[in-house]
Amino acid sequence: MILLKDALAQTRRERGLTQEELAARLFITRQAVSRWETGATEPGIDMIKLIARELDVPVTRLLDMPEHYCQSCGMMFTEPDQRGHEADGTETDEFCRWCYDKGTYTYETTMEEMIEDCAPRMAQNMDWSVDECASLLGAILPTLRRWRKSARPNE
């Protein structure tokens, strides 16, 4: 797992930008960028989304995302029994058991409904508001397998 401070500095340098140049694009001070890159402070989720847009990277590249998380709801896998199963009963590394079982999604939903359903639970487990969690999910879900191009799990 890469930390935001490291991902931000690395991505900014890869894009050939100085802290001053990135700050100007974000309408903030160079010192704010410096504090983020040293880990003294962290930007909020809305600023992280702006940074990702300015650096032309998925927001997930800048977040402290775990290696494995559900490709439908974004939930981090913390226990082995949280994973879903394929039609043949084998465990999948891609989906949680609440979103996927027996080789198919457990329920039909839209991305917006998923965000509305998951944001309050996420807020209970994090030190963020429901709105911040909804904003984060709005940035992450479109990058997940279930929500890219097709809602069919085997495509």
Chimera marker file (.cmm) of the C-alpha trace (Angstrom):
<marker_set name="trace">
<marker id="1" x="0.000" y="0.000" z="0.000" r="1" g="1" b="0" radius="0.5"/>
<marker id="2" x="1.465" y="3.344" z="-1.034" r="1" g="1" b="0" radius="0.5"/>
<marker id="3" x="0.809" y="6.363" z="1.160" r="1" g="1" b="0" radius="0.5"/>
<marker id="4" x="-0.789" y="9.497" z="-0.254" r="1" g="1" b="0" radius="0.5"/>
<marker id="5" x="2.291" y="11.610" z="0.512" r="1" g="1" b="0" radius="0.5"/>
<marker id="6" x="4.506" y="9.245" z="-1.477" r="1" g="1" b="0" radius="0.5"/>
<marker id="7" x="2.028" y="8.731" z="-4.328" r="1" g="1" b="0" radius="0.5"/>
<marker id="8" x="1.493" y="12.473" z="-4.675" r="1" g="1" b="0" radius="0.5"/>
<marker id="9" x="5.179" y="13.347" z="-4.780" r="1" g="1" b="0" radius="0.5"/>
<marker id="10" x="5.980" y="10.480" z="-7.163" r="1" g="1" b="0" radius="0.5"/>
<marker id="11" x="3.105" y="11.275" z="-9.536" r="1" g="1" b="0" radius="0.5"/>
<marker id="12" x="3.842" y="14.997" z="-9.518" r="1" g="1" b="0" radius="0.5"/>
<marker id="13" x="7.489" y="14.334" z="-10.434" r="1" g="1" b="0" radius="0.5"/>
<marker id="14" x="6.471" y="11.836" z="-13.150" r="1" g="1" b="0" radius="0.5"/>
<marker id="15" x="4.372" y="14.611" z="-14.698" r="1" g="1" b="0" radius="0.5"/>
<marker id="16" x="7.382" y="16.957" z="-14.601" r="1" g="1" b="0" radius="0.5"/>
<marker id="17" x="5.692" y="19.418" z="-12.257" r="1" g="1" b="0" radius="0.5"/>
<marker id="18" x="7.184" y="21.355" z="-9.388" r="1" g="1" b="0" radius="0.5"/>
<marker id="19" x="5.259" y="21.833" z="-6.157" r="1" g="1" b="0" radius="0.5"/>
<marker id="20" x="4.735" y="25.453" z="-7.220" r="1" g="1" b="0" radius="0.5"/>
<marker id="21" x="3.267" y="24.432" z="-10.597" r="1" g="1" b="0" radius="0.5"/>
<marker id="22" x="0.876" y="21.909" z="-9.055" r="1" g="1" b="0" radius="0.5"/>
<marker id="23" x="-0.154" y="24.445" z="-6.427" r="1" g="1" b="0" radius="0.5"/>
<marker id="24" x="-0.948" y="27.003" z="-9.139" r="1" g="1" b="0" radius="0.5"/>
<marker id="25" x="-3.152" y="24.475" z="-10.973" r="1" g="1" b="0" radius="0.5"/>
<marker id="26" x="-5.032" y="23.767" z="-7.733" r="1" g="1" b="0" radius="0.5"/>
<marker id="27" x="-5.247" y="27.439" z="-6.671" r="1" g="1" b="0" radius="0.5"/>
<marker id="28" x="-3.461" y="26.732" z="-3.383" r="1" g="1" b="0" radius="0.5"/>
<marker id="29" x="-0.026" y="27.509" z="-1.921" r="1" g="1" b="0" radius="0.5"/>
<marker id="30" x="3.176" y="25.610" z="-2.590" r="1" g="1" b="0" radius="0.5"/>
<marker id="31" x="3.428" y="25.139" z="1.173" r="1" g="1" b="0" radius="0.5"/>
<marker id="32" x="0.158" y="23.170" z="1.171" r="1" g="1" b="0" radius="0.5"/>
<marker id="33" x="1.550" y="20.785" z="-1.447" r="1" g="1" b="0" radius="0.5"/>
<marker id="34" x="4.760" y="20.484" z="0.572" r="1" g="1" b="0" radius="0.5"/>
<marker id="35" x="2.809" y="19.631" z="3.759" r="1" g="1" b="0" radius="0.5"/>
<marker id="36" x="0.898" y="16.928" z="1.893" r="1" g="1" b="0" radius="0.5"/>
<marker id="37" x="4.080" y="15.444" z="0.463" r="1" g="1" b="0" radius="0.5"/>
<marker id="38" x="5.789" y="15.348" z="3.876" r="1" g="1" b="0" radius="0.5"/>
<marker id="39" x="2.706" y="13.847" z="5.516" r="1" g="1" b="0" radius="0.5"/>
<marker id="40" x="2.269" y="16.799" z="7.884" r="1" g="1" b="0" radius="0.5"/>
<marker id="41" x="-1.329" y="17.157" z="6.656" r="1" g="1" b="0" radius="0.5"/>
<marker id="42" x="-3.589" y="15.418" z="4.157" r="1" g="1" b="0" radius="0.5"/>
<marker id="43" x="-5.983" y="16.972" z="1.678" r="1" g="1" b="0" radius="0.5"/>
<marker id="44" x="-9.675" y="16.173" z="1.944" r="1" g="1" b="0" radius="0.5"/>
<marker id="45" x="-11.316" y="13.797" z="-0.510" r="1" g="1" b="0" radius="0.5"/>
<marker id="46" x="-12.596" y="16.583" z="-2.769" r="1" g="1" b="0" radius="0.5"/>
<marker id="47" x="-9.090" y="18.036" z="-3.057" r="1" g="1" b="0" radius="0.5"/>
<marker id="48" x="-7.682" y="14.558" z="-3.724" r="1" g="1" b="0" radius="0.5"/>
<marker id="49" x="-10.159" y="14.252" z="-6.598" r="1" g="1" b="0" radius="0.5"/>
<marker id="50" x="-8.976" y="17.604" z="-7.995" r="1" g="1" b="0" radius="0.5"/>
<marker id="51" x="-5.341" y="16.571" z="-7.654" r="1" g="1" b="0" radius="0.5"/>
<marker id="52" x="-6.061" y="13.318" z="-9.492" r="1" g="1" b="0" radius="0.5"/>
<marker id="53" x="-7.751" y="15.240" z="-12.288" r="1" g="1" b="0" radius="0.5"/>
<marker id="54" x="-4.862" y="17.707" z="-12.594" r="1" g="1" b="0" radius="0.5"/>
<marker id="55" x="-2.295" y="14.893" z="-12.603" r="1" g="1" b="0" radius="0.5"/>
<marker id="56" x="-4.446" y="12.789" z="-14.976" r="1" g="1" b="0" radius="0.5"/>
<marker id="57" x="-4.462" y="9.677" z="-12.766" r="1" g="1" b="0" radius="0.5"/>
<marker id="58" x="-7.266" y="7.630" z="-11.208" r="1" g="1" b="0" radius="0.5"/>
<marker id="59" x="-8.058" y="8.842" z="-7.701" r="1" g="1" b="0" radius="0.5"/>
<marker id="60" x="-7.252" y="5.353" z="-6.420" r="1" g="1" b="0" radius="0.5"/>
<marker id="61" x="-3.580" y="5.963" z="-7.277" r="1" g="1" b="0" radius="0.5"/>
<marker id="62" x="-3.440" y="8.730" z="-4.668" r="1" g="1" b="0" radius="0.5"/>
<marker id="63" x="-5.356" y="6.939" z="-1.914" r="1" g="1" b="0" radius="0.5"/>
<marker id="64" x="-4.042" y="4.532" z="0.690" r="1" g="1" b="0" radius="0.5"/>
<marker id="65" x="-5.995" y="1.707" z="-0.925" r="1" g="1" b="0" radius="0.5"/>
<marker id="66" x="-5.457" y="-1.871" z="0.221" r="1" g="1" b="0" radius="0.5"/>
<marker id="67" x="-4.231" y="-4.411" z="-2.267" r="1" g="1" b="0" radius="0.5"/>
<marker id="68" x="-7.538" y="-6.306" z="-2.288" r="1" g="1" b="0" radius="0.5"/>
<marker id="69" x="-11.024" y="-4.827" z="-2.169" r="1" g="1" b="0" radius="0.5"/>
<marker id="70" x="-14.430" y="-5.669" z="-3.601" r="1" g="1" b="0" radius="0.5"/>
<marker id="71" x="-14.737" y="-4.779" z="-7.270" r="1" g="1" b="0" radius="0.5"/>
<marker id="72" x="-18.411" y="-3.917" z="-6.748" r="1" g="1" b="0" radius="0.5"/>
<marker id="73" x="-18.731" y="-1.906" z="-3.517" r="1" g="1" b="0" radius="0.5"/>
<marker id="74" x="-15.070" y="-1.081" z="-2.788" r="1" g="1" b="0" radius="0.5"/>
<marker id="75" x="-15.074" y="-2.729" z="0.642" r="1" g="1" b="0" radius="0.5"/>
<marker id="76" x="-11.617" y="-3.710" z="1.889" r="1" g="1" b="0" radius="0.5"/>
<marker id="77" x="-11.131" y="-7.399" z="2.599" r="1" g="1" b="0" radius="0.5"/>
<marker id="78" x="-10.096" y="-7.770" z="6.222" r="1" g="1" b="0" radius="0.5"/>
<marker id="79" x="-11.352" y="-11.311" z="6.910" r="1" g="1" b="0" radius="0.5"/>
<marker id="80" x="-11.144" y="-14.439" z="4.715" r="1" g="1" b="0" radius="0.5"/>
<marker id="81" x="-14.883" y="-15.176" z="4.942" r="1" g="1" b="0" radius="0.5"/>
<marker id="82" x="-15.776" y="-11.833" z="3.334" r="1" g="1" b="0" radius="0.5"/>
<marker id="83" x="-15.075" y="-13.041" z="-0.193" r="1" g="1" b="0" radius="0.5"/>
<marker id="84" x="-17.787" y="-14.170" z="-2.587" r="1" g="1" b="0" radius="0.5"/>
<marker id="85" x="-17.920" y="-17.443" z="-4.509" r="1" g="1" b="0" radius="0.5"/>
<marker id="86" x="-18.042" y="-18.495" z="-8.129" r="1" g="1" b="0" radius="0.5"/>
<marker id="87" x="-20.725" y="-20.833" z="-9.492" r="1" g="1" b="0" radius="0.5"/>
<marker id="88" x="-18.463" y="-23.853" z="-8.812" r="1" g="1" b="0" radius="0.5"/>
<marker id="89" x="-18.024" y="-22.809" z="-5.167" r="1" g="1" b="0" radius="0.5"/>
<marker id="90" x="-14.477" y="-21.502" z="-5.453" r="1" g="1" b="0" radius="0.5"/>
<marker id="91" x="-13.713" y="-18.298" z="-3.613" r="1" g="1" b="0" radius="0.5"/>
<marker id="92" x="-13.200" y="-15.154" z="-5.672" r="1" g="1" b="0" radius="0.5"/>
<marker id="93" x="-10.554" y="-12.534" z="-4.943" r="1" g="1" b="0" radius="0.5"/>
<marker id="94" x="-12.580" y="-9.832" z="-6.679" r="1" g="1" b="0" radius="0.5"/>
<marker id="95" x="-15.928" y="-9.535" z="-4.910" r="1" g="1" b="0" radius="0.5"/>
<marker id="96" x="-17.297" y="-9.595" z="-1.357" r="1" g="1" b="0" radius="0.5"/>
<marker id="97" x="-19.949" y="-12.137" z="-0.397" r="1" g="1" b="0" radius="0.5"/>
<marker id="98" x="-22.560" y="-9.408" z="0.020" r="1" g="1" b="0" radius="0.5"/>
<marker id="99" x="-22.196" y="-8.324" z="-3.627" r="1" g="1" b="0" radius="0.5"/>
<marker id="100" x="-21.404" y="-11.607" z="-5.365" r="1" g="1" b="0" radius="0.5"/>
<marker id="101" x="-22.297" y="-15.280" z="-4.792" r="1" g="1" b="0" radius="0.5"/>
<marker id="102" x="-22.672" y="-18.406" z="-6.904" r="1" g="1" b="0" radius="0.5"/>
<marker id="103" x="-21.053" y="-16.673" z="-9.867" r="1" g="1" b="0" radius="0.5"/>
<marker id="104" x="-23.403" y="-13.712" z="-10.048" r="1" g="1" b="0" radius="0.5"/>
<marker id="105" x="-24.179" y="-10.432" z="-8.329" r="1" g="1" b="0" radius="0.5"/>
<marker id="106" x="-26.449" y="-10.921" z="-5.308" r="1" g="1" b="0" radius="0.5"/>
<marker id="107" x="-28.690" y="-7.981" z="-6.197" r="1" g="1" b="0" radius="0.5"/>
<marker id="108" x="-29.325" y="-5.505" z="-8.970" r="1" g="1" b="0" radius="0.5"/>
<marker id="109" x="-28.439" y="-1.922" z="-8.176" r="1" g="1" b="0" radius="0.5"/>
<marker id="110" x="-27.177" y="1.231" z="-9.766" r="1" g="1" b="0" radius="0.5"/>
<marker id="111" x="-23.880" y="2.858" z="-8.884" r="1" g="1" b="0" radius="0.5"/>
<marker id="112" x="-25.793" y="5.746" z="-7.284" r="1" g="1" b="0" radius="0.5"/>
<marker id="113" x="-27.815" y="3.333" z="-5.133" r="1" g="1" b="0" radius="0.5"/>
<marker id="114" x="-24.609" y="1.538" z="-4.121" r="1" g="1" b="0" radius="0.5"/>
<marker id="115" x="-23.091" y="4.843" z="-2.999" r="1" g="1" b="0" radius="0.5"/>
<marker id="116" x="-26.220" y="5.791" z="-1.031" r="1" g="1" b="0" radius="0.5"/>
<marker id="117" x="-26.228" y="2.363" z="0.625" r="1" g="1" b="0" radius="0.5"/>
<marker id="118" x="-22.516" y="2.142" z="1.438" r="1" g="1" b="0" radius="0.5"/>
<marker id="119" x="-21.625" y="5.736" z="2.406" r="1" g="1" b="0" radius="0.5"/>
<marker id="120" x="-23.382" y="5.718" z="5.818" r="1" g="1" b="0" radius="0.5"/>
<marker id="121" x="-21.759" y="2.399" z="6.823" r="1" g="1" b="0" radius="0.5"/>
<marker id="122" x="-18.392" y="3.646" z="5.614" r="1" g="1" b="0" radius="0.5"/>
<marker id="123" x="-18.785" y="6.845" z="7.657" r="1" g="1" b="0" radius="0.5"/>
<marker id="124" x="-19.438" y="4.781" z="10.794" r="1" g="1" b="0" radius="0.5"/>
<marker id="125" x="-16.074" y="3.044" z="10.348" r="1" g="1" b="0" radius="0.5"/>
<marker id="126" x="-14.020" y="6.078" z="9.330" r="1" g="1" b="0" radius="0.5"/>
<marker id="127" x="-13.522" y="9.544" z="10.723" r="1" g="1" b="0" radius="0.5"/>
<marker id="128" x="-15.342" y="11.085" z="7.739" r="1" g="1" b="0" radius="0.5"/>
<marker id="129" x="-18.812" y="12.481" z="7.146" r="1" g="1" b="0" radius="0.5"/>
<marker id="130" x="-21.388" y="10.623" z="5.044" r="1" g="1" b="0" radius="0.5"/>
<marker id="131" x="-20.929" y="13.268" z="2.339" r="1" g="1" b="0" radius="0.5"/>
<marker id="132" x="-17.149" y="12.741" z="2.273" r="1" g="1" b="0" radius="0.5"/>
<marker id="133" x="-17.647" y="8.973" z="2.041" r="1" g="1" b="0" radius="0.5"/>
<marker id="134" x="-20.175" y="9.423" z="-0.774" r="1" g="1" b="0" radius="0.5"/>
<marker id="135" x="-17.681" y="11.656" z="-2.575" r="1" g="1" b="0" radius="0.5"/>
<marker id="136" x="-14.940" y="9.045" z="-2.189" r="1" g="1" b="0" radius="0.5"/>
<marker id="137" x="-17.198" y="6.241" z="-3.404" r="1" g="1" b="0" radius="0.5"/>
<marker id="138" x="-18.251" y="8.414" z="-6.341" r="1" g="1" b="0" radius="0.5"/>
<marker id="139" x="-14.606" y="8.598" z="-7.355" r="1" g="1" b="0" radius="0.5"/>
<marker id="140" x="-13.722" y="4.938" z="-6.717" r="1" g="1" b="0" radius="0.5"/>
<marker id="141" x="-16.737" y="2.966" z="-7.910" r="1" g="1" b="0" radius="0.5"/>
<marker id="142" x="-16.414" y="3.945" z="-11.601" r="1" g="1" b="0" radius="0.5"/>
<marker id="143" x="-12.933" y="2.368" z="-11.577" r="1" g="1" b="0" radius="0.5"/>
<marker id="144" x="-14.194" y="-0.981" z="-10.231" r="1" g="1" b="0" radius="0.5"/>
<marker id="145" x="-14.888" y="-3.994" z="-12.427" r="1" g="1" b="0" radius="0.5"/>
<marker id="146" x="-18.661" y="-4.062" z="-11.833" r="1" g="1" b="0" radius="0.5"/>
<marker id="147" x="-19.120" y="-0.486" z="-12.987" r="1" g="1" b="0" radius="0.5"/>
<marker id="148" x="-16.784" y="-0.412" z="-15.994" r="1" g="1" b="0" radius="0.5"/>
<marker id="149" x="-18.550" y="-0.810" z="-19.386" r="1" g="1" b="0" radius="0.5"/>
<marker id="150" x="-20.680" y="-3.777" z="-18.354" r="1" g="1" b="0" radius="0.5"/>
<marker id="151" x="-22.432" y="-4.969" z="-15.218" r="1" g="1" b="0" radius="0.5"/>
<marker id="152" x="-21.722" y="-8.587" z="-16.161" r="1" g="1" b="0" radius="0.5"/>
<marker id="153" x="-19.107" y="-10.162" z="-13.857" r="1" g="1" b="0" radius="0.5"/>
<marker id="154" x="-17.512" y="-12.415" z="-16.465" r="1" g="1" b="0" radius="0.5"/>
<marker id="155" x="-16.694" y="-9.748" z="-19.040" r="1" g="1" b="0" radius="0.5"/>
<link id1="1" id2="2" r="1" g="1" b="0" radius="0.2"/>
<link id1="2" id2="3" r="1" g="1" b="0" radius="0.2"/>
<link id1="3" id2="4" r="1" g="1" b="0" radius="0.2"/>
<link id1="4" id2="5" r="1" g="1" b="0" radius="0.2"/>
<link id1="5" id2="6" r="1" g="1" b="0" radius="0.2"/>
<link id1="6" id2="7" r="1" g="1" b="0" radius="0.2"/>
<link id1="7" id2="8" r="1" g="1" b="0" radius="0.2"/>
<link id1="8" id2="9" r="1" g="1" b="0" radius="0.2"/>
<link id1="9" id2="10" r="1" g="1" b="0" radius="0.2"/>
<link id1="10" id2="11" r="1" g="1" b="0" radius="0.2"/>
<link id1="11" id2="12" r="1" g="1" b="0" radius="0.2"/>
<link id1="12" id2="13" r="1" g="1" b="0" radius="0.2"/>
<link id1="13" id2="14" r="1" g="1" b="0" radius="0.2"/>
<link id1="14" id2="15" r="1" g="1" b="0" radius="0.2"/>
<link id1="15" id2="16" r="1" g="1" b="0" radius="0.2"/>
<link id1="16" id2="17" r="1" g="1" b="0" radius="0.2"/>
<link id1="17" id2="18" r="1" g="1" b="0" radius="0.2"/>
<link id1="18" id2="19" r="1" g="1" b="0" radius="0.2"/>
<link id1="19" id2="20" r="1" g="1" b="0" radius="0.2"/>
<link id1="20" id2="21" r="1" g="1" b="0" radius="0.2"/>
<link id1="21" id2="22" r="1" g="1" b="0" radius="0.2"/>
<link id1="22" id2="23" r="1" g="1" b="0" radius="0.2"/>
<link id1="23" id2="24" r="1" g="1" b="0" radius="0.2"/>
<link id1="24" id2="25" r="1" g="1" b="0" radius="0.2"/>
<link id1="25" id2="26" r="1" g="1" b="0" radius="0.2"/>
<link id1="26" id2="27" r="1" g="1" b="0" radius="0.2"/>
<link id1="27" id2="28" r="1" g="1" b="0" radius="0.2"/>
<link id1="28" id2="29" r="1" g="1" b="0" radius="0.2"/>
<link id1="29" id2="30" r="1" g="1" b="0" radius="0.2"/>
<link id1="30" id2="31" r="1" g="1" b="0" radius="0.2"/>
<link id1="31" id2="32" r="1" g="1" b="0" radius="0.2"/>
<link id1="32" id2="33" r="1" g="1" b="0" radius="0.2"/>
<link id1="33" id2="34" r="1" g="1" b="0" radius="0.2"/>
<link id1="34" id2="35" r="1" g="1" b="0" radius="0.2"/>
<link id1="35" id2="36" r="1" g="1" b="0" radius="0.2"/>
<link id1="36" id2="37" r="1" g="1" b="0" radius="0.2"/>
<link id1="37" id2="38" r="1" g="1" b="0" radius="0.2"/>
<link id1="38" id2="39" r="1" g="1" b="0" radius="0.2"/>
<link id1="39" id2="40" r="1" g="1" b="0" radius="0.2"/>
<link id1="40" id2="41" r="1" g="1" b="0" radius="0.2"/>
<link id1="41" id2="42" r="1" g="1" b="0" radius="0.2"/>
<link id1="42" id2="43" r="1" g="1" b="0" radius="0.2"/>
<link id1="43" id2="44" r="1" g="1" b="0" radius="0.2"/>
<link id1="44" id2="45" r="1" g="1" b="0" radius="0.2"/>
<link id1="45" id2="46" r="1" g="1" b="0" radius="0.2"/>
<link id1="46" id2="47" r="1" g="1" b="0" radius="0.2"/>
<link id1="47" id2="48" r="1" g="1" b="0" radius="0.2"/>
<link id1="48" id2="49" r="1" g="1" b="0" radius="0.2"/>
<link id1="49" id2="50" r="1" g="1" b="0" radius="0.2"/>
<link id1="50" id2="51" r="1" g="1" b="0" radius="0.2"/>
<link id1="51" id2="52" r="1" g="1" b="0" radius="0.2"/>
<link id1="52" id2="53" r="1" g="1" b="0" radius="0.2"/>
<link id1="53" id2="54" r="1" g="1" b="0" radius="0.2"/>
<link id1="54" id2="55" r="1" g="1" b="0" radius="0.2"/>
<link id1="55" id2="56" r="1" g="1" b="0" radius="0.2"/>
<link id1="56" id2="57" r="1" g="1" b="0" radius="0.2"/>
<link id1="57" id2="58" r="1" g="1" b="0" radius="0.2"/>
<link id1="58" id2="59" r="1" g="1" b="0" radius="0.2"/>
<link id1="59" id2="60" r="1" g="1" b="0" radius="0.2"/>
<link id1="60" id2="61" r="1" g="1" b="0" radius="0.2"/>
<link id1="61" id2="62" r="1" g="1" b="0" radius="0.2"/>
<link id1="62" id2="63" r="1" g="1" b="0" radius="0.2"/>
<link id1="63" id2="64" r="1" g="1" b="0" radius="0.2"/>
<link id1="64" id2="65" r="1" g="1" b="0" radius="0.2"/>
<link id1="65" id2="66" r="1" g="1" b="0" radius="0.2"/>
<link id1="66" id2="67" r="1" g="1" b="0" radius="0.2"/>
<link id1="67" id2="68" r="1" g="1" b="0" radius="0.2"/>
<link id1="68" id2="69" r="1" g="1" b="0" radius="0.2"/>
<link id1="69" id2="70" r="1" g="1" b="0" radius="0.2"/>
<link id1="70" id2="71" r="1" g="1" b="0" radius="0.2"/>
<link id1="71" id2="72" r="1" g="1" b="0" radius="0.2"/>
<link id1="72" id2="73" r="1" g="1" b="0" radius="0.2"/>
<link id1="73" id2="74" r="1" g="1" b="0" radius="0.2"/>
<link id1="74" id2="75" r="1" g="1" b="0" radius="0.2"/>
<link id1="75" id2="76" r="1" g="1" b="0" radius="0.2"/>
<link id1="76" id2="77" r="1" g="1" b="0" radius="0.2"/>
<link id1="77" id2="78" r="1" g="1" b="0" radius="0.2"/>
<link id1="78" id2="79" r="1" g="1" b="0" radius="0.2"/>
<link id1="79" id2="80" r="1" g="1" b="0" radius="0.2"/>
<link id1="80" id2="81" r="1" g="1" b="0" radius="0.2"/>
<link id1="81" id2="82" r="1" g="1" b="0" radius="0.2"/>
<link id1="82" id2="83" r="1" g="1" b="0" radius="0.2"/>
<link id1="83" id2="84" r="1" g="1" b="0" radius="0.2"/>
<link id1="84" id2="85" r="1" g="1" b="0" radius="0.2"/>
<link id1="85" id2="86" r="1" g="1" b="0" radius="0.2"/>
<link id1="86" id2="87" r="1" g="1" b="0" radius="0.2"/>
<link id1="87" id2="88" r="1" g="1" b="0" radius="0.2"/>
<link id1="88" id2="89" r="1" g="1" b="0" radius="0.2"/>
<link id1="89" id2="90" r="1" g="1" b="0" radius="0.2"/>
<link id1="90" id2="91" r="1" g="1" b="0" radius="0.2"/>
<link id1="91" id2="92" r="1" g="1" b="0" radius="0.2"/>
<link id1="92" id2="93" r="1" g="1" b="0" radius="0.2"/>
<link id1="93" id2="94" r="1" g="1" b="0" radius="0.2"/>
<link id1="94" id2="95" r="1" g="1" b="0" radius="0.2"/>
<link id1="95" id2="96" r="1" g="1" b="0" radius="0.2"/>
<link id1="96" id2="97" r="1" g="1" b="0" radius="0.2"/>
<link id1="97" id2="98" r="1" g="1" b="0" radius="0.2"/>
<link id1="98" id2="99" r="1" g="1" b="0" radius="0.2"/>
<link id1="99" id2="100" r="1" g="1" b="0" radius="0.2"/>
<link id1="100" id2="101" r="1" g="1" b="0" radius="0.2"/>
<link id1="101" id2="102" r="1" g="1" b="0" radius="0.2"/>
<link id1="102" id2="103" r="1" g="1" b="0" radius="0.2"/>
<link id1="103" id2="104" r="1" g="1" b="0" radius="0.2"/>
<link id1="104" id2="105" r="1" g="1" b="0" radius="0.2"/>
<link id1="105" id2="106" r="1" g="1" b="0" radius="0.2"/>
<link id1="106" id2="107" r="1" g="1" b="0" radius="0.2"/>
<link id1="107" id2="108" r="1" g="1" b="0" radius="0.2"/>
<link id1="108" id2="109" r="1" g="1" b="0" radius="0.2"/>
<link id1="109" id2="110" r="1" g="1" b="0" radius="0.2"/>
<link id1="110" id2="111" r="1" g="1" b="0" radius="0.2"/>
<link id1="111" id2="112" r="1" g="1" b="0" radius="0.2"/>
<link id1="112" id2="113" r="1" g="1" b="0" radius="0.2"/>
<link id1="113" id2="114" r="1" g="1" b="0" radius="0.2"/>
<link id1="114" id2="115" r="1" g="1" b="0" radius="0.2"/>
<link id1="115" id2="116" r="1" g="1" b="0" radius="0.2"/>
<link id1="116" id2="117" r="1" g="1" b="0" radius="0.2"/>
<link id1="117" id2="118" r="1" g="1" b="0" radius="0.2"/>
<link id1="118" id2="119" r="1" g="1" b="0" radius="0.2"/>
<link id1="119" id2="120" r="1" g="1" b="0" radius="0.2"/>
<link id1="120" id2="121" r="1" g="1" b="0" radius="0.2"/>
<link id1="121" id2="122" r="1" g="1" b="0" radius="0.2"/>
<link id1="122" id2="123" r="1" g="1" b="0" radius="0.2"/>
<link id1="123" id2="124" r="1" g="1" b="0" radius="0.2"/>
<link id1="124" id2="125" r="1" g="1" b="0" radius="0.2"/>
<link id1="125" id2="126" r="1" g="1" b="0" radius="0.2"/>
<link id1="126" id2="127" r="1" g="1" b="0" radius="0.2"/>
<link id1="127" id2="128" r="1" g="1" b="0" radius="0.2"/>
<link id1="128" id2="129" r="1" g="1" b="0" radius="0.2"/>
<link id1="129" id2="130" r="1" g="1" b="0" radius="0.2"/>
<link id1="130" id2="131" r="1" g="1" b="0" radius="0.2"/>
<link id1="131" id2="132" r="1" g="1" b="0" radius="0.2"/>
<link id1="132" id2="133" r="1" g="1" b="0" radius="0.2"/>
<link id1="133" id2="134" r="1" g="1" b="0" radius="0.2"/>
<link id1="134" id2="135" r="1" g="1" b="0" radius="0.2"/>
<link id1="135" id2="136" r="1" g="1" b="0" radius="0.2"/>
<link id1="136" id2="137" r="1" g="1" b="0" radius="0.2"/>
<link id1="137" id2="138" r="1" g="1" b="0" radius="0.2"/>
<link id1="138" id2="139" r="1" g="1" b="0" radius="0.2"/>
<link id1="139" id2="140" r="1" g="1" b="0" radius="0.2"/>
<link id1="140" id2="141" r="1" g="1" b="0" radius="0.2"/>
<link id1="141" id2="142" r="1" g="1" b="0" radius="0.2"/>
<link id1="142" id2="143" r="1" g="1" b="0" radius="0.2"/>
<link id1="143" id2="144" r="1" g="1" b="0" radius="0.2"/>
<link id1="144" id2="145" r="1" g="1" b="0" radius="0.2"/>
<link id1="145" id2="146" r="1" g="1" b="0" radius="0.2"/>
<link id1="146" id2="147" r="1" g="1" b="0" radius="0.2"/>
<link id1="147" id2="148" r="1" g="1" b="0" radius="0.2"/>
<link id1="148" id2="149" r="1" g="1" b="0" radius="0.2"/>
<link id1="149" id2="150" r="1" g="1" b="0" radius="0.2"/>
<link id1="150" id2="151" r="1" g="1" b="0" radius="0.2"/>
<link id1="151" id2="152" r="1" g="1" b="0" radius="0.2"/>
<link id1="152" id2="153" r="1" g="1" b="0" radius="0.2"/>
<link id1="153" id2="154" r="1" g="1" b="0" radius="0.2"/>
<link id1="154" id2="155" r="1" g="1" b="0" radius="0.2"/>
</marker_set>
